[in-house]
Amino acid sequence: MAATLVSDRHISRLLSPSKGQSLYWDGEVPGFGVRVTSSGSRSFIFNYRVRGTGKERRYTIGSTSDWKVGVARQEAKRLRKVVDLGGDPLGELEEQRKQAEDERKRARTVEQLCDEFEREHLPALRPATRKFYKLAIKNHLKPSLGKMRVEDVQRSDIEKVFRKLTDLGQRHQANQCVVLMGVLFRYAIEWGWRTGLNPAQGIARHTLEGKERYLSPAETKKLSAALDGLEDKQAAAIFKVLLLTGSRVGEACKMRWEQLDFHRGIWSKPASTTKQKKTHHLPLTAPVLAILQGIREKQDPVSEWVFPGRSKEGFRNDLRAAWSAAKKAAGITGLRVHDLRHSFASTLAGSGFSLPMIGAALGHSRVETTQRYAHLADDPLRMAMTRAADLIEAAAKQESGDDLDLTKSAISPADNL
């Protein structure tokens, strides 16, 4: 059959459709044709069906401005032979492109991985975490691993960074850098930048002593008096809420009136403000409700925030100067605002409340987080064991024929106070 796509000039004169595309087929090579779009674009194409599946495919040979019709027809003949032999030209091309793209991704460096992570994920993290990660990337990860391909990083490379920081005495930094690298390589695997296992997985980290500082009863009394006399009344109210609820600073500062149910005495902390990213419904005691009620009655002008301030969002977030003044007035040193949360937890633990109860009050999502306060329950446990030992000792001294009522203590409850 003679060719109907006679010449390049003939093809250039083919009419463009008002919308979509029109196909003009050649009479010499089956499946060979020209696609003309409504915009006037013209391309040589090759239509075929894959042997075995019957799936119809359309292979674009190239633009008519780049290919002469005679050369394009010869290419169509070559493709026809490939199809007749069971091949799939378009499938093979797509596979080649995929392999090239995969190779391009796996050629990315750790520096590029860090940059992508900073753009895509760092803004959503908490300010403190964001600050630490940026510094760790700048000071440790990029200098040590930045030029390496993500695909080439081994566990030993990460351990080398870990040991270097450890040798410098930066044990906490060493731990956190391992955590950060685990996060980075998890994303690298998700994005196809790396195959195989996460190289940071399973690296043993240092066991660090906690930095918890607890207020003694005497210090609590001094701090309460100092807060009553603090010139910055708003800051004093925030510190009192922290002391009486064990909440995090960010949760208290971001408290809105809509989160408070004064009738039921409930503070519903939204997931956006809690570390565990879950809504936390916290019962409020009478002293806390009194503080908040007093603020609501006096707030003028009325704000959506319980503690309005000069931050760009509108809530109070500058507490450093007020905290320093409060500590100075109380004569207390070495105490962070966050330690008010630890002091609240220690009071619960020392009063005999269970770890699950303490975790619920603090909004912990993992029992391991609450476990740090387990040692504070020693006094109630010692009291219980002393009571049991006294009962057993009294039973041993009792006449053999007499029964001992173990529901009565051998010591009076007053002795335990």
Buried (B, 14 or more C-beta within 10 A) or exposed (E): EEBEBEEBEBBEEBEBEEEEEBEBBBEEBBBBBBBBBEEEEBBBBBBBEBEEEEEEBEBEBEEBEEBEBEEBBEBBEEBBEBBEEEBBBBEEEEEEEEEEEEEEBBEBBBBBBBBBBBEEBBEEBEEEBBEBBBEBBEEBBBEBBBEBBBBEBEBEBBBEBBEBBBEEEBBEBBBBBBBBBBBBBBBBBEBEBBEEEBBBEEBEBEEEEEEBBBBEEEBBEBBBEBBEEBEBBBBBBBBBBBBBBBBBBBBBBBBBBEBBEEEEBEBBBBEEBBBEEEBBEBEBEEEBBEBBEEBEEEBEEEBEBBBBBEEEEBBBBEBEEBBEBBBEBBEBEEBBBBBBBBBBBBBBBBEEBEBEEBBBBBBBBEEEBBEBBEEBBEEBEEBEEBBEEBBEEBBEEEEEEEEBEEEEBBEEEEEEE
